[in-house]
Each structure stands twice: as C-alpha cells, then as structure tokens.
Amino acid sequence: MYEVRIHGRGGQGVVTTAELLSVAAFLEDRQAQAFPTFGSERTGAPVVGFCRIDDHPIRSHEPIAAPDAVLVQDATLIHQPDVLAGLRPDGCLLVNTSRSPTDLGLVAFGRRVLTVPATELAITHLGRPLPGAVLLGAFAALTGQVRVESVVAAVWQRFSGTVAAGNVAAIREAYDRSLEEVGHAVTD
C-alpha cells in the first residue's frame, strides 16, 4: 500500500487534491481512498488530506501516520512538527515553492525532496492560486505511483471548460519540470 499525506491551508484544495489522486489511481484499476481531517477552522487554517493507493482492498480508515509521500501545498507549514512526522525513511517530500530544498533547510533531511512552484503555475495557467492538482503532476513524475494521463483524466472528470483546461496545462508543465528535476531531487 502506498500512503500519501497532504498538508495545506483551508481554501487551497487539499481535499480536492486527495480526491483527484484517488480517482487517478482508480482509473488505473487500483483501489484508493481519500479523506481529510480538519476541525472548525476557517479559510487559511491548516488542513490535512490523506490518500491510500493499493492493488488490494483497503481496510484501514485511520489517518496516515507513516506516509510514503508528503505533499505540502503551503511551504510556510514545512517546519510545523506534524508535517514531516512519520515520513518513511525511503519516502519523498514534495513542496509547493519556488525556493530550493537548500533554501528551505531540507538538504540534511535525508529523503527525496522536490520543490515545484505549483501556485505560480496555477496562476499562470488557471488564473487562480490553487496548487493541488498541479502538485499531482509533479507527484506522478517523482513517484510513478500514478500516470500523468490518469491525473489529467481525473481533472476532466471533476472539472470542465477553462478550469479543467487550465489545470491540465499546469499539471503537464509541473510534470515536465519535475521529470527534469527528479534526477536532481535531494537525497541523503
């Protein structure tokens, strides 16, 4: 089973990101589940989303404590204690920022780390600062857990018109940029 934890803030689309990832996996004939955890927080408050992907039925329904991957939609959260907690030693970290892993203080982290300017790409292609779907393009390149075409198909199922087209353009750009960077992703 591959487990993903997504950290962001209310209004950034954390829940939608988890759902899109689960649909992308489902489109590849895999089992998937997505769910969030949040309280009565308002827009801007920290939100966590979870996604599990497996080839077998998923019976676990608790929050993910030891993820294979952590996606961070808001880089200001990166040094919060719970964000990196439990990330597996062979796991990967994907952060929405134009800053480098070195600038974020993550060089000594000892995991694969990739940064992607997802918000910038979303604004360029979509006109809105919604980084979630864009990060999934980078996630596909970094992990290979889903194909970028499955992410694109999931977006077209969820959205239509210019919203879908803008997301797809941003996803593809994030995927292409990330493929170039994967060989340079920070490792121990």
N, C-alpha and C positions, 0 to 999 in steps of 0.2 A: 504494500500500500504506500502511496506517495501522499504526503500531507503538507498542505500549504497554509500558512497563516498570513493574513493581510492586515497591515496596520495603516490607519489613516485618520482623517477627521470627518465628522459629520458633514455631509454635503459633497464629499469628494467621490462618492460612488463606490465605497468599499463593498457594500452588499451586492451591488450590481457586478462588480469585478469578480467576486466569488461565484456568483451565479453564472456569469459568462464562461468562466473557467470550467465549471461543472458541465455546462452544456457542450462546450468544445470536446471534453472527454467523452461525454455521452454520444456525441456524433461519431466518435471513433470506436463505438461499440464497447465502451468501458463503463464500469459502474462509477458513479460520482455522487457526492453530496456537498451541499453548500449551506452555510448558516452563519449568522452574525451573533455577536454579543455586544450589547450596549444597554445602558440604563436609560434614565430620563434625560440624558444630556441633550443639548441643543446643537445646532449647526456650529461646527468648529471644535466640538469636544472629541476626544479620542474614541475611535470605533475600531473593533477588531472583527474581521471576517475569516471564515475557515472554509477550506475545500479539501476533500479527500478524493483520491482517484485510485481505482484498483480494477483488476481484471475479474475479481470475485465480488460477491455481495458484501456490502459494507454494513457491519452490525454495530459499530461504535458510533455513539452520538454525542460524546462529550467534547468540550473544547480541546483543541490540539495543543499539547504541552511540549512535544518534541518534534517540531516540524522539519521536513526535508528542505523546505524553502520558506523564506520570509520575504514578503514584498512590502515595501514601505512607501506609501503614497505621499507622505509628508516628511521630508528629511529632518524637520525640527523634532520629530519623535525618535530619531535614531538612537539617542543616548538615554531614553527612558528605560528603566530597569526591565520591564516586561517585554520589550520589543525583541530583543535578541535572546531572551531566556529560552533555554532548551533547544536551540537550533543545533541539529545534529552535527557532529564533527566533520562529516562529508557533505554537509548542507551548503546551500547557497543563499546569498543575500542580494536582493535587487532593490535599489533605492532610486526614487524619483528625484533627481537633482542634476544640475549641470556641473556640479563640483566633482572632483575626483575622489576615489576611496582614500587617497592620502590626505586630501583636504578635510575629509570627514573623520580622520583619525582611525581608519579601519584597516590600515596596512598590516598591523600586527594581529588582526582579528583571527587569522588562521582558517578562513573559509573562502570559498569563491565569492567575490564581491563584484557586482557590476552596477554602475550608475548610468541612468538614462534620463535625459531631460524631457520626461513624459508630459509634464504640464506645458512646456514650451511647444512641443509637437502637437498637443491637443489644441492649443490656442491657434497655432498656425493652420491646422487642417480643419478644425471644428469651430473655432472662434469662441471656445469655452474652456475654462481650466479644469477639465475632467480627465485625470491621468490614468484611471483604472484600466480601461480597455487597451490603452497604449502600452502600459506595462506588460500586458499579456502577450503582446508581440515580442517584447524583449524576453519574457519568460519562456516562450516557445523556442527562441534561439539559444538561451542559456541552458535550459534543462532537457529539451527534447521530449518532455512529457506529453505535450500536445503539438500537433502541427499548426503552423500559422494559418493554413487554409481552414482548419476547424475553428479557430478563433474568429476568423472572418465570417464564416458561416453562422456562428453563434451570434455575432453582432447583427447580421442581416435578419436573423430570426427575431431579435429583440427590438431593433430599431428599423426605421425606413427612411427613404429620401436622403436629404442632405446630412442628417445626423448620422445615418449609417455610413454614407459615403465618406464623410469627414473622419469618422472613427477608423474606417478601413484604411484610408490613406495614412493616417498617423500610425496605425498598427504596423503597416508594411514598412514604413520608414524606421520605426523602432526596431523591428525585426532585422532589417538590413544593417542598420548601425550596430546592433548587438552581435550579429554574426561576425562582423569585422572585429569587434572587441573581445569576443569570447576567448580567443587565443591569448588575449592580454588581461583577462579577468584576474584580479588579485587572488593569489593563493598563498598558502604558507610557504 
